[in-house]
Amino acid sequence: MEAKTLQDLADHVGGRVVGDPSLRINEASTLDKAGPEEITFLSNPKYEPQVKTTKASAVIVAKELDSPAALLVVEDPYYAFMQIVVLLHGHRDHPQVGISPQAQIDSTALLGPDCHINQGVTICQNVKMGKNCYIYPGVFIGPHAEIGDGCIFYPNVVIYDGTKIGSRVIIQSNASVGQDGFGFATHKGQHHKIPQIGRVILEDDVEIGAGCAIERGTLDDTVIGRGSKIGDLVAIGHGTKIGPGCLLVPQVGIAGSAVIGSYVVMGGQVGVVGHIKIGNMVKIAAKSGVINSVPDGAVIGGTPAIDVTKAKRAYALIECLPEMRKKLKELDRRISKLTDTDE
């Protein structure tokens, strides 16, 4: 890692330096932990007091503030911080192993140039893979799967047959993509498996977290749109459609045939029932249960999920319910007494 001057970093992100532009920056860190020759950032206003006490050499901010550190003023501090972290530290280096002789690759598979296939990988018949892919040990890629350029599959990823994956897709360890959907016809008390004949399609620049399970469609394809990021331990049901640019935080569960719009954000442990439509730019608070369709731009929370402002007011009353119940019982007693007196 090569140190940069603060001016180098400003030039890299299109920012403006307030202070000494020749300061050397070696690393990036958080506001409370950063020290000399380190850069940090402020994106949440509630942490603004820490800018006055930080020991960092520089802070990335959206506006000039009182600080002992030099400032790097940019439009979007968090995005600029990301760019600087990449510049200073880079992304993980992947092993340049070529094609391991311990990998099992069917003779009909077509692999693009500069792919690195580790030991213990299984690539089945008629797989098509683009260039510059990194496939870690223990990965299984089923028959007729199609994979674009620059993909990274971490250890023990399973790609089922017929799955179609775009370019620059990252799949973290132990994720399963394209397994059978949870589809059964119950007849006279017995559950009969329904063949799942759809596929899973992951569009370009999708990232799938560790331990995710993404089911293939029963009849129609399951689709995750371009640039969407799926957190760890997320389950996506058969035939679900997720639009571009969505963020699903870990442990989200989406039932089959739900339609999710563009740039939707779901907090941790959100549950979504099947066969509903969630509009574009919707935000859903953690642990919410979504049981009805949601219009564009809504911000919802709770179980069942409702407008988040109403949900906050409703949940704020919960701790007051015992006292309210006590008062209501007393009022009921008084009304009953008055009624008895009138008679």
Buried (B, 14 or more C-beta within 10 A) or exposed (E): EEEBBBBBBBEBBEBEBBBEBEBEBBBBBEBEEBEEBBBBBBBEEEBBEBBEEBBBBBBBBBEEBEBEBBBBBBEBBEBBBBBBBEBBEEEEEBEEBEBBEEBBBEEEBEBBEBBBBBEBBBBBEBBBBBBBBBBBBBBBBBBBBBBBBBBBBBBBBBBBBBBBBBBBBBBBBBBBBBBBBBBEEEEEEEEEEBEBEBBBBBBBBBBBBBBBBBBBBBBBBBBBBBBBBBBBBBBBBBBBBBBBBBBBBBBBBBBBBBBBBBBBBBBBBBBBBEEBEBBBBBBBBEBBBBEEEBEEEBBBBBEEBBEBEEBEEEEEEEEEEEEEEEEEEEEEEEEEEEEEEEE
